[in-house]
Amino acid sequence: MPDPDGGIAGAPGEGAVVRAVVAEGPGGPGTLRVRRVPDPWPGPGQVRISVACANVAFLDTALRAGRPFGPRMAFPYVPGNGVGGVVDKVGAGVDPGWRGARVVSVTGGSGGYAEFALARDTDLHRVPGGLTMAEATALLGDGRTALGVHRSGKARAGETVVVTAAAGGVGGLLVQLAAASGTRVIALAGSEAKLAHAVALGAHAAVEYRGDGWAGRLRDLAPDGLDVVFDGVGASVTAELLPLTRAGGRYVRHGAAGGRLADLDENAVHGKEIVPLFAIGRTPEQLFPLVAEALALASAGRLLVTVGQTFPLAEAAAAHAAIEARATVGKTLLLP
């Protein structure tokens, strides 16, 4: 619950207060405010991380707005499910060797937009050599999603693959993974600059899908139909793409950047495999190896991370507004 000074009461600590972004109620980006909250203190099996970078995801904007396709949050709360930084305190039962380690970690669904965040020791990943803290933090959510989504699409060499939102955090990684697997990648994005970015990442063709006629251009590029579609946009884009997917093709629905998941036309679905996002896993234990693999690939130079924009903690509302306006490229991070 809020405390009299505008923070959130009830968290453990030593009486000190720290800065965090609080979502005060469902609504627009303006509901995000920097407040003083109790200094988080690690319990058994937990560590405290001095946050250098906080992951900002599209899902964060949906949770803040109270949109129906996201889980319902109890307001007020501190958004953010991923951080990078240095472990400065460890709780009971935690290996003291974690103290001082450079790590990235999920935070259990909230608490990341802050100067300090708590995480389970079993969720920690050490930042490998060759990666900046920002790059490693960007891979926490986007890396695991892209790897899992790519595998669930079962794209094979020689097939034609479409990646929507191809200049975004997940989309840019999917372009690289699909190209590396020998597929012909067609990138869809909303501006010439974003299309150029996707081509630089390995897309073989690119189509701007804001405006009329884009489905026809895509049909000309793939007259035999699409083998795999990675749809992170939903809304009206799904209605255009699903009929272009060939019989036996795979349609992977992994996001709703267009504002909503689209209803599927039964006639358009017939003979095609519809793959939901949860096919990549639901639990931290299932997702943990995907993060580790994404970090290893990036550290080895086989996956390029694009941190397109960063915002100070006090400008979290601006970060959300930019994501909702589809004005971002790559990953968005807060820098406490």
N, C-alpha and C positions, 0 to 999 in steps of 0.2 A: 504494500500500500504506500501511497506517497507520504513523505514526512513533511513537517511544517515548512521546511526550507525548499521544498520542491524536488527532493530526491526520492529514493525508494528505500523504505525502512525494512528491517528484518533480516538483512544479510549479515553473516558473521564477520568479525573483524576486530580490530584493536581500538576502535573509536575514531580512527582517521576517516577522512572522506576523500574520494577521488572523482574525476570527471568521467561521465558516461553520457551517451545519447539515449534519451528515453522517448519511446513512442507513447504518447499520453492518452491516445484513444484512436479508434479507427477513423481514417480520413486521409487527406492529402499529405504531401511531404512536409507541410508546415506544422504537422503534429509532432515532428521530431525536434526535441529541444535538448541542449546540453544541460545536465543537472549534476548536482553533487550527490553521490551515492556512497553508502558505507564501503569501506575498503574490503574487497573480497578476501576471504581467508580459506586456505585449502583444508578440506576435511580428509579423512582417511582415503587413500587411493587417488588423491587429487594433487595437482600442482597449481601454482599461480604463475601466470605469464605476464611479464611486462610487455605490453603490446606495442610492436613497431608498425604493423600493418593489420588492418581488419578487412576481411573479405566483404564486398557488397554484391549481393546477388539479386537477380530479378525476383526471386521468391521473396526476398526481404520486402520488396515494394508491395507485393500481394498481401503478405501478412500484415503489414502496417495499414493497408487500406481495408482489411477485413474482407477481401474478395473470397468468393465461395470455393475456388479451387485450391486454396491454401488452408492449412490447419488453423483453427481458431486460437488466437492468443488471448491470454488474460492481461488486459491493460491495467496499469502501465507496465511496460517491460523494456528491457534493453535489447535491441535487435542484434543480429549477427551470429552466424554459426561457424565462423572460421577466423583464426588469427595466426599471425606469425610474430615471434618475439623471443625473449630470453626468459627461461625459468628462473624466478628469483626466490620462490619459496616452495617447499614440498611438504605434503601432509604425512600423517602417520602411515607407515607401511610402504612408502615410496622410496625407491632406490635413491640415496642422496647424490648419486652420480649425475642425476638429471639437473641438479642445481647449476646454473650458469650455462646450460646447453641452449644453442640456437635451434628453435623448434617451430613447427607449424602444427596446428591441431584444430579439430572441431571442438565446439564448446557445449554440445548438447542441445542445440537449437536456438539459443539466445545468449546474450551477455558479451558478444564480441565487440560492439561499438563502444569501447571503453579504454581507459589507460591501463587497466589490469583486468585479466579474465581468468576464470578457472577452467581447468580441463582434467579429464581422467588421465592417469599416467598411461593407460593402455591405448589412448588415442594419439599419443605423441609421435611425431616423425622428426628426426633430426634433419636439419637443412643440409643437403649434400654439397660438396665442393663444386664450384662452378656456377652455383645459382645464387642470386641475390635473395634477400628476405622477401622482397616484393614478388619475384617470380615464383618462389616456393609457395607463398600464400595464395597466389592466383591459381595454382594447380590443385589446391585443396578440394574445391568443389568442381571446378571446370575440368580438371584433369581426370578425376575419377569418372565424371559423367561422360566425357568424350570417349574414354577407353571402353567403358561399359556399353555405351550406346553403339559404338562402332562394332563391337563384337556381336551385339544382339542383332545387328543388321546383316551379319554374315556376308558381307560384300566380298566378292571374288574378283580376281584379276580379269580384266576385259569387260566387266560390267559397267553400266552407266549409273552413276550415283549423283543425287542432288542433295546439297547441303543448304538449308535455309539459314538466315541470319549468319551468313558465312564469314562475316567480319567480327562477330561477337566472340566472347571468351570461349564458349564451348564450340561454336561454329568454326572458328579459326583452327582449333585443334582437330576437329573432325575433318576439315579439308586436308590437313597434313596426313592424318592417319589413313584416310581413304586413298589419297594419292600414293602413299608409300606401299599400299597393298596392291597396287597395279590397276586400280579402277580409273575410269574416266570421270572426272569430277566436274560437275556443273554447279557453280556457286550462285546463290540468290542473295541479293542484298539490296538496301534501299537507297544507295547513292553511288555516284561514279567513284568517289574516293574509297568507299567500302568495297566496291567491286575490284578496284585496283589492288587493295590490300589482300583480298582473297586470292587473286591471281598470283600475287607475289608469294603467297604461302603454298601454291602448288595447284590451284584450280586450273582446269584446261579450258573452261569457258565460263562466262559470267553473264547473268541476266538481272537487270534492275526490275524489281517486282512491286514498285510503287507506281501506280498508274495503270492504264489500259493496255491490253494486248500482250502482256508478258507471257501468258500461258501459251499463246500461239508461237512466240519466239522459242519457248522451251520445247514445244512440239517439233519445231523445225530442227532443233539441235538433237533431238532423240526421237526420230520417227518410229522406231520400233518399241517405244515405251521405256519407262524408267525401271531399272532393276531394284534400286534401293532409294528410298527417300528418308532423309533425316529431318523431321519436321519439328523445329523448336519454336514455331510461331503460332500455329493453330489459326483460329478465327477463319476469315474468308480464304486464307491461303490453302488450307486443307481441302476445301471444296474444289479448288482448281487443280491441286497436285494429285489427289487420290485417283481421279479418272485417268491421269497420264501414267500411272503405275501399271506395268504389264501384269497379266495373269501370272501368278507364281512369284511376283515381286514382294518385297518386304517394305512395309510402311512403318517407320519407327517414330512414335509420338513422344518427344522428350521435353516439351516445354510449351508455354502459351504466351510468348512475348507479344502476341497480337492482342492480348487482353482476355482471352477465353479459349478453352478447348472447344473445338468444333464438334457438332454432331456429325456422325458418319452416315453417309447415304448407303443403305444396304445394297443397292444395285452396284455402286462403285466399289464396294468392299469385296464383292463376290470373287473368289479365286485368289485373293491376295492375303498375305499374312500381316496382321496388324500387331505390332510389337509395342507394349506400353513401357513407360520409363522404369517401372519397378522390376522389369526383367533384369536389370543390372544388379539388383539387390536392394534390400530395405534397411538392414541393420548396420550399425557401425562395424561389426565384425566382418560382414560381407563386403563392405566398401573399403575397409582399411587397406587391403592388398592393392586395390586399384590406385589409391593415392601413392603408395610406395612405388608402384611401377611407373606412374606418371613422373614422379620426382626423378627416378633413375633414368628414364628416357630423356628428360630435359637436361639432366646433368651430363649425359653422354653426348649432347648436341643433336639428338634425333627428334626433338620436339621443341619448337620455338614458342616461347611464351610472350604474348603481347599484353603489357600493362599500358592500356591506352590513356588512362586518366587517373589522377589521384586528387583527393580532397582532404583538407584538414578535418579533424573531428567536428569542429563547429559548423562545417558546411555539409553535414550528412544529408540535410534536406535537398541541397543542390545536387548531390550525387544521385539521390532517388529521382529527382525531377529529370535529370539527364537520361537516366536509364528508361524511364517511362516515355520520354519523348523520342526514344530510339536514336539518340544523338551520340552514343558512345561507340568506341571501337575497342575490341579486346576486353580486358578485365578492368574493373573499377575498384579502387581501394581507398579506404580511409587511413590517414596517417596520424594517429594520436600524438 
